[in-house]
Amino acid sequence: MTDQGTSTGVQAAIEAADEIFMATFNRGDTAALADLYTENGQLLPAGSDVVTGKEAIQNFWQGVMDMGIRSVNLEPIEVEGHGDTAIDGGKYTLRGESGNVLDRGKYLVIWKQQAGQWKLHRDMWTSSLSPQGD
């Protein structure tokens, strides 16, 4: 078992949770994706209202997939542990069916540890692309 009480242990645990998020998204399983969030988890997408709760989160991610986004890649840059909370900041890339980049940007996630499992609690991201897409 990873020592999640140390900075290195928290970082490894969050990076593993990021891998699970990517794999779940990439296989298109929105129900399992929503289960990676806390009961009162929130998405804070740019240009949109706050999305709260697992059902709303599942519907949001289904809408993203329905727009043609097929895969996400997360690149954690900094992970900080604070007891049963961790902050994960990094870069993301979203790709379409043919592997073309549809968006790239940065993210900040607050994780909460519940019953020994790290779950997304607050999930915020913003594009690094200009409104023209470059």
DSSP file (Angstrom, degrees, kcal/mol; ACC not computed):
  #  RESIDUE AA STRUCTURE BP1 BP2  ACC     N-H-->O    O-->H-N    N-H-->O    O-->H-N    TCO  KAPPA ALPHA  PHI   PSI    X-CA   Y-CA   Z-CA
    1    1 A M              0   0    0      0, 0.0     2,-0.2     0, 0.0     0, 0.0   0.000 360.0 360.0 360.0 138.9    0.0    0.0    0.0
    2    2 A T        -     0   0    0      1,-0.1     2,-1.4     7,-0.1     7,-0.0  -0.458 360.0-118.0 -70.3 139.4    1.2    3.5   -0.9
    3    3 A D    >   +     0   0    0      1,-0.2     3,-1.0    -2,-0.2     6,-0.3  -0.666  35.4 179.4 -77.6  96.0    2.1    5.7    2.1
    4    4 A Q  T 3   +     0   0    0     -2,-1.4    -1,-0.2     1,-0.2     6,-0.1   0.431  68.4  74.9 -82.9   2.8   -0.4    8.4    1.4
    5    5 A G  T 3  S+     0   0    0      4,-0.1    -1,-0.2     5,-0.0     2,-0.2   0.633  87.6  71.5 -85.8 -15.0    0.7   10.4    4.5
    6    6 A T  S <> S-     0   0    0     -3,-1.0     4,-2.7     1,-0.1     5,-0.2  -0.634  90.7-116.6 -98.5 159.7    3.9   11.5    2.7
    7    7 A S  H  > S+     0   0    0     -2,-0.2     4,-2.5     1,-0.2     5,-0.2   0.913 119.0  48.1 -57.9 -44.0    4.1   14.1   -0.1
    8    8 A T  H  > S+     0   0    0      2,-0.2     4,-2.5     1,-0.2    -1,-0.2   0.898 111.4  50.7 -64.7 -40.6    5.5   11.4   -2.4
    9    9 A G  H  > S+     0   0    0     -6,-0.3     4,-2.2     2,-0.2    -5,-0.2   0.903 111.5  47.0 -64.3 -42.5    2.7    9.0   -1.3
   10   10 A V  H  X S+     0   0    0     -4,-2.7     4,-2.7     2,-0.2     5,-0.3   0.927 112.1  50.8 -65.2 -44.5    0.0   11.5   -2.0
   11   11 A Q  H  X S+     0   0    0     -4,-2.5     4,-2.6    -5,-0.2    -2,-0.2   0.931 111.7  46.9 -59.6 -45.9    1.5   12.4   -5.4
   12   12 A A  H  X S+     0   0    0     -4,-2.5     4,-2.1     1,-0.2    -1,-0.2   0.897 113.0  49.9 -62.5 -40.7    1.6    8.8   -6.4
   13   13 A A  H  X S+     0   0    0     -4,-2.2     4,-2.1     2,-0.2    -2,-0.2   0.904 113.1  45.2 -66.2 -41.8   -2.0    8.2   -5.3
   14   14 A I  H  X S+     0   0    0     -4,-2.7     4,-2.6     2,-0.2    -2,-0.2   0.895 111.6  52.2 -70.4 -39.7   -3.3   11.2   -7.1
   15   15 A E  H  X S+     0   0    0     -4,-2.6     4,-1.8    -5,-0.3    -2,-0.2   0.891 110.4  49.2 -62.3 -37.7   -1.3   10.3  -10.3
   16   16 A A  H  X S+     0   0    0     -4,-2.1     4,-1.9     2,-0.2    -2,-0.2   0.900 110.6  50.2 -65.9 -40.3   -2.8    6.8  -10.1
   17   17 A A  H  X S+     0   0    0     -4,-2.1     4,-2.4     1,-0.2    -2,-0.2   0.878 107.9  53.6 -65.6 -37.4   -6.3    8.4   -9.7
   18   18 A D  H  X S+     0   0    0     -4,-2.6     4,-2.6     2,-0.2    -1,-0.2   0.895 106.8  52.5 -61.2 -39.9   -5.6   10.6  -12.7
   19   19 A E  H  X S+     0   0    0     -4,-1.8     4,-2.5     2,-0.2    -2,-0.2   0.898 109.1  49.0 -62.7 -40.8   -4.8    7.4  -14.7
   20   20 A I  H  X S+     0   0    0     -4,-1.9     4,-2.5     2,-0.2     5,-0.2   0.913 110.3  51.6 -65.0 -42.6   -8.1    5.9  -13.7
   21   21 A F  H  X S+     0   0    0     -4,-2.4     4,-2.8     2,-0.2     5,-0.2   0.944 111.8  46.5 -58.1 -49.1   -9.9    9.1  -14.7
   22   22 A M  H  X S+     0   0    0     -4,-2.6     4,-3.1     1,-0.2    50,-0.3   0.932 113.6  47.5 -60.7 -47.2   -8.3    9.0  -18.1
   23   23 A A  H  X S+     0   0    0     -4,-2.5     4,-1.2     2,-0.2    -1,-0.2   0.896 113.7  48.2 -62.5 -40.4   -8.9    5.3  -18.7
   24   24 A T  H  <>S+     0   0    0     -4,-2.5     5,-1.8     2,-0.2     4,-0.3   0.922 115.2  44.3 -67.1 -45.2  -12.6    5.7  -17.6
   25   25 A F  H ><5S+     0   0    0     -4,-2.8     3,-2.0    -5,-0.2    -2,-0.2   0.943 110.5  54.9 -61.8 -47.5  -13.1    8.8  -19.9
   26   26 A N  H 3<5S+     0   0    0     -4,-3.1    -1,-0.2     1,-0.3    -2,-0.2   0.723 106.9  50.0 -65.6 -22.0  -11.3    7.2  -22.8
   27   27 A R  T 3<5S-     0   0    0     -4,-1.2    -1,-0.3    -3,-0.3    -2,-0.2   0.439 113.5-120.1 -93.8   0.9  -13.6    4.1  -22.7
   28   28 A G  T < 5 +     0   0    0     -3,-2.0     2,-1.2    -4,-0.3    -3,-0.2   0.725  59.8 149.6  76.2  23.2  -16.7    6.4  -22.6
   29   29 A D     >< +     0   0    0     -5,-1.8     4,-2.0     1,-0.2    -1,-0.2  -0.692  14.2 171.7 -94.2  87.0  -18.1    5.2  -19.3
   30   30 A T  H  > S+     0   0    0     -2,-1.2     4,-2.4     1,-0.2    -1,-0.2   0.811  75.3  55.8 -69.4 -30.0  -19.8    8.3  -18.0
   31   31 A A  H  > S+     0   0    0      2,-0.2     4,-1.5     1,-0.2    -1,-0.2   0.943 111.7  43.2 -66.1 -46.3  -21.5    6.4  -15.0
   32   32 A A  H  4 S+     0   0    0      1,-0.2     4,-0.5     2,-0.2    -2,-0.2   0.852 112.0  55.6 -66.2 -33.6  -18.1    5.2  -13.8
   33   33 A L  H >< S+     0   0    0     -4,-2.0     3,-1.4     1,-0.2    -2,-0.2   0.932 106.4  49.5 -63.2 -45.9  -16.7    8.6  -14.4
   34   34 A A  H >< S+     0   0    0     -4,-2.4     3,-1.6     1,-0.3    -1,-0.2   0.835 103.1  62.1 -62.6 -32.5  -19.3   10.3  -12.2
   35   35 A D  T 3< S+     0   0    0     -4,-1.5    -1,-0.3     1,-0.3    -2,-0.2   0.627  89.5  69.6 -69.6 -12.2  -18.5    7.7   -9.5
   36   36 A L  T <  S+     0   0    0     -3,-1.4    84,-2.4    -4,-0.5    -1,-0.3   0.557  91.8  77.8 -79.3  -7.3  -14.9    9.1   -9.3
   37   37 A Y  E <  S-a  120   0A   0     -3,-1.6    84,-0.2    82,-0.2    17,-0.1  -0.658  90.5-102.9-100.4 156.2  -16.4   12.3   -7.8
   38   38 A T  E >   -     0   0A   0     82,-2.6     3,-2.0    -2,-0.2    15,-0.1  -0.261  43.4 -98.9 -66.3 164.4  -17.6   12.9   -4.2
   39   39 A E  E 3  S+     0   0A   0      1,-0.3    15,-0.6    14,-0.1    -1,-0.1   0.875 127.3  33.1 -55.4 -40.0  -21.3   12.9   -3.6
   40   40 A N  E 3  S+     0   0A   0     13,-0.2    -1,-0.3    12,-0.1    -2,-0.1  -0.069  91.3 150.2-108.2  32.9  -21.4   16.7   -3.7
   41   41 A G  E <   -     0   0A   0     -3,-2.0    12,-2.5    79,-0.1     2,-0.4  -0.204  29.6-152.2 -61.0 155.4  -18.6   17.0   -6.2
   42   42 A Q  E     -aB 122  52A   0     79,-2.3    81,-2.2    10,-0.2     2,-0.4  -0.991  14.0-151.4-136.4 142.1  -18.6   19.9   -8.6
   43   43 A L  E     -aB 123  51A   0      8,-2.5     8,-2.4    -2,-0.4    81,-0.2  -0.897   8.5-166.0-101.3 140.5  -17.4   20.7  -12.1
   44   44 A L  E     +a  124   0A   0     79,-3.1    81,-0.7    -2,-0.4     6,-0.1  -0.577  17.2 178.0-125.2  68.4  -16.5   24.4  -12.7
   45   45 A P  E >   -a  125   0A   0      0, 0.0     3,-1.1     0, 0.0    81,-0.1  -0.411  35.2-103.1 -74.3 147.2  -16.2   24.6  -16.5
   46   46 A A  T 3  S+     0   0    0     79,-0.6     3,-0.1     1,-0.2    80,-0.0  -0.374 104.4  17.4 -63.7 144.7  -15.4   27.9  -18.1
   47   47 A G  T 3  S+     0   0    0      1,-0.2     2,-0.3    -2,-0.0    -1,-0.2   0.722 115.1  84.2  68.4  22.0  -18.4   29.6  -19.7
   48   48 A S  S <  S-     0   0    0     -3,-1.1    -1,-0.2     3,-0.0     3,-0.1  -0.964  81.0 -97.2-149.4 161.3  -20.9   27.5  -17.8
   49   49 A D        -     0   0    0     -2,-0.3     2,-0.2     1,-0.1    -6,-0.0  -0.308  58.0 -80.1 -71.4 165.7  -22.7   27.3  -14.5
   50   50 A V        -     0   0    0     -6,-0.1     2,-0.6    -8,-0.0    -6,-0.2  -0.470  41.3-143.0 -65.7 137.9  -21.4   25.0  -11.7
   51   51 A V  E     -B   43   0A   0     -8,-2.4    -8,-2.5    -2,-0.2     2,-0.4  -0.940  23.3-171.3-107.7 118.3  -22.3   21.4  -12.2
   52   52 A T  E     +B   42   0A   0     -2,-0.6     4,-0.4   -10,-0.2   -10,-0.2  -0.926  37.2  17.0-121.7 134.8  -23.1   19.7   -8.9
   53   53 A G  S  > S-     0   0    0    -12,-2.5     4,-2.5    -2,-0.4     5,-0.2   0.151  83.8 -81.7  92.5 155.1  -23.7   16.1   -8.0
   54   54 A K  H  > S+     0   0    0    -15,-0.6     4,-2.8     1,-0.2     5,-0.2   0.867 123.7  50.7 -62.3 -41.7  -23.0   12.7   -9.6
   55   55 A E  H  > S+     0   0    0      1,-0.2     4,-2.3     2,-0.2    -1,-0.2   0.936 114.0  44.7 -64.0 -44.8  -26.1   12.7  -11.9
   56   56 A A  H  > S+     0   0    0     -4,-0.4     4,-2.4     2,-0.2    -2,-0.2   0.881 113.4  51.4 -65.9 -37.5  -25.4   16.2  -13.3
   57   57 A I  H  X S+     0   0    0     -4,-2.5     4,-2.6     2,-0.2     5,-0.2   0.924 109.5  49.7 -64.8 -44.1  -21.7   15.3  -13.6
   58   58 A Q  H  X S+     0   0    0     -4,-2.8     4,-2.2     1,-0.2    -2,-0.2   0.930 112.2  48.2 -60.0 -44.7  -22.5   12.2  -15.6
   59   59 A N  H  X S+     0   0    0     -4,-2.3     4,-2.1     2,-0.2    -1,-0.2   0.887 110.3  52.2 -63.6 -39.1  -24.8   14.2  -17.9
   60   60 A F  H  X S+     0   0    0     -4,-2.4     4,-2.0     2,-0.2    -2,-0.2   0.957 111.4  45.2 -61.2 -51.0  -22.2   16.9  -18.4
   61   61 A W  H  X S+     0   0    0     -4,-2.6     4,-2.3     1,-0.2    -1,-0.2   0.841 110.2  55.0 -65.8 -32.0  -19.5   14.3  -19.4
   62   62 A Q  H  X S+     0   0    0     -4,-2.2     4,-2.5    -5,-0.2    -1,-0.2   0.913 107.4  50.6 -64.0 -40.8  -22.0   12.6  -21.7
   63   63 A G  H  X S+     0   0    0     -4,-2.1     4,-1.1     2,-0.2    -2,-0.2   0.885 108.6  52.0 -62.2 -39.3  -22.6   15.9  -23.4
   64   64 A V  H ><>S+     0   0    0     -4,-2.0     5,-1.4     1,-0.2     3,-0.6   0.936 112.3  45.2 -61.5 -46.7  -18.8   16.4  -23.8
   65   65 A M  H ><5S+     0   0    0     -4,-2.3     3,-1.8     1,-0.2    -2,-0.2   0.870 107.6  57.9 -66.1 -36.4  -18.6   12.9  -25.4
   66   66 A D  H 3<5S+     0   0    0     -4,-2.5    -1,-0.2     1,-0.3    -2,-0.2   0.747  98.3  62.2 -65.2 -22.5  -21.6   13.6  -27.6
   67   67 A M  T <<5S-     0   0    0     -4,-1.1    -1,-0.3    -3,-0.6    -2,-0.2   0.500 128.7 -95.7 -80.2  -3.7  -19.7   16.7  -29.0
   68   68 A G  T < 5S+     0   0    0     -3,-1.8     2,-0.6     1,-0.3    29,-0.5   0.476  76.9 141.6 106.3   2.2  -17.1   14.3  -30.3
   69   69 A I      < +     0   0    0     -5,-1.4    -1,-0.3     1,-0.2    27,-0.2  -0.696  17.2 169.4 -80.0 123.6  -14.4   14.3  -27.6
   70   70 A R        +     0   0    0     25,-2.8     2,-0.3    -2,-0.6    26,-0.2   0.639  54.5  23.8-111.8 -21.3  -13.1   10.8  -27.4
   71   71 A S  E     -C   95   0A   0     24,-1.7    24,-2.5   -44,-0.1     2,-0.4  -0.999  52.7-159.6-150.0 152.7  -10.0   11.0  -25.2
   72   72 A V  E     -C   94   0A   0     -2,-0.3     2,-0.4   -50,-0.3    22,-0.2  -0.979   4.8-163.1-127.5 141.8   -8.4   13.0  -22.5
   73   73 A N  E     -C   93   0A   0     20,-2.3    20,-1.8    -2,-0.4     2,-0.4  -0.995   8.5-161.9-124.5 125.9   -4.8   13.1  -21.4
   74   74 A L  E     -C   92   0A   0     -2,-0.4    18,-0.2    18,-0.2   -52,-0.0  -0.883   6.9-168.9-107.5 137.6   -3.9   14.6  -18.1
   75   75 A E  E     -C   91   0A   0     16,-3.0    16,-2.0    -2,-0.4     2,-0.1  -0.833  15.8-150.1-124.6  91.0   -0.3   15.7  -17.2
   76   76 A P  E     +C   90   0A   0      0, 0.0    14,-0.3     0, 0.0     3,-0.1  -0.387  20.5 173.9 -62.8 135.4   -0.1   16.4  -13.5
   77   77 A I  E     +     0   0A   0     12,-2.9     2,-0.4     1,-0.4    13,-0.2   0.730  66.7  16.2-108.9 -39.7    2.5   19.1  -12.8
   78   78 A E  E     -C   89   0A   0     11,-2.4    11,-2.8     2,-0.0     2,-0.4  -0.993  57.9-177.4-142.5 131.6    2.1   19.7   -9.1
   79   79 A V  E     -C   88   0A   0     -2,-0.4     2,-0.4     9,-0.2     9,-0.2  -0.998   6.2-174.7-128.4 128.2    0.3   17.7   -6.4
   80   80 A E  E     -C   87   0A   0      7,-2.4     7,-2.7    -2,-0.4     2,-0.4  -0.987  12.6-147.7-123.3 130.6    0.1   18.9   -2.8
   81   81 A G  E     +C   86   0A   0     -2,-0.4     5,-0.3     5,-0.2     2,-0.1  -0.801  16.8 176.6 -97.9 140.3   -1.4   16.8    0.1
   82   82 A H  E >   -C   85   0A   0      3,-3.7     3,-1.1    -2,-0.4     2,-0.4  -0.627  61.8 -77.3-138.6  74.5   -3.2   18.4    3.0
   83   83 A G  T 3  S-     0   0    0      1,-0.3    -1,-0.2    -2,-0.1     0, 0.0  -0.552 116.4  -4.2  69.5-121.0   -4.5   15.6    5.2
   84   84 A D  T 3  S+     0   0    0     -2,-0.4    29,-3.0    -3,-0.1     2,-0.4   0.251 129.5  73.7 -90.3  14.1   -7.6   14.0    3.5
   85   85 A T  E <   -CD  82 112A   0     -3,-1.1    -3,-3.7    27,-0.2     2,-0.3  -0.952  58.5-175.8-125.3 145.2   -7.4   16.7    0.8
   86   86 A A  E     -CD  81 111A   0     25,-1.9    25,-3.2    -2,-0.4     2,-0.5  -0.988  16.9-143.0-138.6 150.3   -5.0   17.1   -2.1
   87   87 A I  E     -CD  80 110A   0     -7,-2.7    -7,-2.4    -2,-0.3     2,-0.5  -0.963  16.4-171.1-115.0 128.3   -4.6   19.7   -4.8
   88   88 A D  E     +CD  79 109A   0     21,-2.7    21,-2.8    -2,-0.5     2,-0.4  -0.976   6.4 177.0-123.8 117.2   -3.7   18.5   -8.3
   89   89 A G  E     +CD  78 108A   0    -11,-2.8   -12,-2.9    -2,-0.5   -11,-2.4  -0.968  22.3 109.2-123.0 139.2   -2.7   21.1  -11.0
   90   90 A G  E     -CD  76 107A   0     17,-1.8    17,-2.3    -2,-0.4     2,-0.3  -0.883  56.7 -63.7-171.6-156.4   -1.6   20.3  -14.5
   91   91 A K  E     -CD  75 106A   0    -16,-2.0   -16,-3.0    -2,-0.3     2,-0.3  -0.845  35.2-161.8-117.6 152.5   -2.3   20.3  -18.2
   92   92 A Y  E     -CD  74 105A   0     13,-2.2    13,-2.0    -2,-0.3     2,-0.4  -0.940   6.8-162.4-131.5 156.6   -4.9   18.5  -20.3
   93   93 A T  E     -CD  73 104A   0    -20,-1.8   -20,-2.3    -2,-0.3     2,-0.4  -0.993   7.5-158.9-135.7 131.8   -5.4   17.6  -23.9
   94   94 A L  E     -CD  72 103A   0      9,-3.3     8,-3.0    -2,-0.4     9,-1.5  -0.930  13.3-167.9-110.7 134.3   -8.7   16.6  -25.4
   95   95 A R  E     -CD  71 101A   0    -24,-2.5   -25,-2.8    -2,-0.4   -24,-1.7  -0.889  10.8-136.3-124.4 153.0   -8.8   14.6  -28.7
   96   96 A G    >   -     0   0    0      4,-2.4     3,-1.8    -2,-0.3   -27,-0.1  -0.191  47.2 -73.9 -92.2-171.9  -11.5   13.7  -31.2
   97   97 A E  T 3  S+     0   0    0    -29,-0.5   -28,-0.1     1,-0.3   -29,-0.0   0.845 131.7  44.9 -54.1 -42.2  -12.2   10.4  -33.0
   98   98 A S  T 3  S-     0   0    0      2,-0.1    -1,-0.3     1,-0.0    -3,-0.0   0.378 122.1-101.9 -88.1   5.3   -9.2   10.7  -35.4
   99   99 A G  S <  S+     0   0    0     -3,-1.8    -2,-0.1     1,-0.3     2,-0.1   0.465  72.4 149.4  89.4   1.2   -6.8   11.7  -32.6
  100  100 A N        -     0   0    0      1,-0.1    -4,-2.4    -5,-0.1     2,-0.5  -0.433  55.0-108.1 -69.9 143.2   -6.9   15.4  -33.6
  101  101 A V  E     +D   95   0A   0     -6,-0.2    -6,-0.3     1,-0.2     3,-0.1  -0.595  38.9 173.2 -74.1 121.6   -6.5   17.9  -30.7
  102  102 A L  E     -     0   0A   0     -8,-3.0     2,-0.3    -2,-0.5    -7,-0.2   0.706  67.1  -5.8 -98.5 -28.1   -9.8   19.6  -30.0
  103  103 A D  E     -D   94   0A   0     -9,-1.5    -9,-3.3     2,-0.0    -1,-0.4  -0.977  55.0-174.7-162.2 151.9   -8.6   21.5  -26.9
  104  104 A R  E     +D   93   0A   0     -2,-0.3    24,-3.3   -11,-0.2    25,-0.6  -0.981  28.4 115.9-147.9 148.6   -5.7   21.8  -24.6
  105  105 A G  E     -DE  92 127A   0    -13,-2.0   -13,-2.2    -2,-0.3     2,-0.3  -0.869  53.5 -63.8-175.6-152.2   -5.3   23.8  -21.4
  106  106 A K  E     -DE  91 126A   0     20,-2.2    20,-2.3   -15,-0.3     2,-0.3  -0.888  35.5-163.8-127.4 156.7   -4.8   23.6  -17.7
  107  107 A Y  E     -DE  90 125A   0    -17,-2.3   -17,-1.8    -2,-0.3     2,-0.3  -0.927  11.7-160.4-137.9 160.7   -6.7   22.2  -14.8
  108  108 A L  E     -DE  89 124A   0     16,-2.8    16,-2.4    -2,-0.3     2,-0.4  -0.959  16.0-175.9-141.4 122.7   -6.9   22.4  -11.0
  109  109 A V  E     -DE  88 123A   0    -21,-2.8   -21,-2.7    -2,-0.3     2,-0.6  -0.970  17.5-152.4-123.4 134.4   -8.6   19.6   -9.0
  110  110 A I  E     -DE  87 122A   0     12,-2.6    11,-2.8    -2,-0.4    12,-1.8  -0.940  22.5-161.0-100.0 121.4   -9.3   19.4   -5.3
  111  111 A W  E     -DE  86 120A   0    -25,-3.2   -25,-1.9    -2,-0.6     2,-0.4  -0.757   6.3-158.7-101.6 148.2   -9.4   15.8   -4.2
  112  112 A K  E     -DE  85 119A   0      7,-2.8     7,-2.9    -2,-0.3     2,-0.6  -0.989  16.2-132.6-124.2 137.3  -11.0   14.3   -1.0
  113  113 A Q  E     + E   0 118A   0    -29,-3.0     2,-0.4    -2,-0.4     5,-0.2  -0.804  30.3 175.7 -90.7 123.9  -10.1   11.0    0.4
  114  114 A Q  E >   - E   0 117A   0      3,-3.2     3,-1.9    -2,-0.6    -2,-0.0  -0.992  67.2 -14.0-132.3 125.0  -13.2    9.0    1.4
  115  115 A A  T 3  S-     0   0    0     -2,-0.4    -1,-0.1     1,-0.3     3,-0.1   0.873 129.9 -52.4  51.8  41.2  -13.1    5.5    2.7
  116  116 A G  T 3  S+     0   0    0      1,-0.2     2,-0.4    -3,-0.0    -1,-0.3   0.511 119.1 106.9  78.5   5.0   -9.5    5.2    1.6
  117  117 A Q  E <   - E   0 114A   0     -3,-1.9    -3,-3.2    -5,-0.0     2,-0.5  -0.954  68.5-127.9-121.2 136.0  -10.1    6.3   -1.9
  118  118 A W  E     - E   0 113A   0     -2,-0.4     2,-0.4    -5,-0.2    -5,-0.2  -0.686  32.6-176.5 -80.0 127.2   -9.2    9.6   -3.5
  119  119 A K  E     - E   0 112A   0     -7,-2.9    -7,-2.8    -2,-0.5     2,-0.3  -0.948  31.8-106.6-125.6 145.9  -12.3   11.2   -5.2
  120  120 A L  E     +aE  37 111A   0    -84,-2.4   -82,-2.6    -2,-0.4    -9,-0.2  -0.526  39.1 169.4 -68.4 132.3  -12.6   14.4   -7.3
  121  121 A H  E     +     0   0A   0    -11,-2.8   -79,-2.3     1,-0.4     2,-0.4   0.761  69.6  15.9-112.4 -47.5  -14.3   17.1   -5.2
  122  122 A R  E     -aE  42 110A   0    -12,-1.8   -12,-2.6   -81,-0.2     2,-0.5  -0.997  68.2-172.2-131.3 127.1  -13.9   20.3   -7.2
  123  123 A D  E     +aE  43 109A   0    -81,-2.2   -79,-3.1    -2,-0.4     2,-0.4  -0.954  10.8 168.3-128.7 109.7  -12.8   20.1  -10.9
  124  124 A M  E     +aE  44 108A   0    -16,-2.4   -16,-2.8    -2,-0.5     2,-0.3  -0.959   1.1 162.8-126.7 140.2  -11.9   23.3  -12.7
  125  125 A W  E     -aE  45 107A   0    -81,-0.7   -79,-0.6    -2,-0.4     2,-0.3  -0.980  14.9-165.0-150.2 160.4  -10.2   23.7  -16.1
  126  126 A T  E     - E   0 106A   0    -20,-2.3   -20,-2.2    -2,-0.3     2,-0.0  -0.990  27.5-109.3-149.4 143.4   -9.7   26.4  -18.8
  127  127 A S  E     - E   0 105A   0     -2,-0.3   -22,-0.3   -22,-0.2   -24,-0.0  -0.333   8.5-156.4 -70.1 148.8   -8.6   26.2  -22.3
  128  128 A S        +     0   0    0    -24,-3.3     2,-0.2     2,-0.1   -23,-0.2   0.404  69.4  97.8 -98.6  -2.7   -5.2   27.6  -23.4
  129  129 A L  S    S-     0   0    0    -25,-0.6    -2,-0.1     1,-0.1   -26,-0.0  -0.583  79.7-115.5 -84.9 148.3   -6.5   28.0  -27.0
  130  130 A S    >   -     0   0    0     -2,-0.2     3,-2.7     1,-0.1    -1,-0.1  -0.353  36.4 -99.6 -72.7 163.3   -7.8   31.3  -28.2
  131  131 A P  T 3  S+     0   0    0      0, 0.0    -1,-0.1     0, 0.0    -2,-0.0   0.753 126.6  60.7 -57.0 -21.8  -11.5   31.6  -29.1
  132  132 A Q  T 3  S-     0   0    0      1,-0.0    -3,-0.0     0, 0.0    -2,-0.0   0.555 120.0-111.6 -81.7  -7.7  -10.3   31.2  -32.7
  133  133 A G    <         0   0    0     -3,-2.7    -4,-0.0     0, 0.0    -1,-0.0   0.626 360.0 360.0  90.9  14.8   -8.9   27.8  -31.8
  134  134 A D              0   0    0     -6,-0.0    -5,-0.1    -4,-0.0    -6,-0.0   0.440 360.0 360.0-111.0 360.0   -5.2   28.5  -32.2
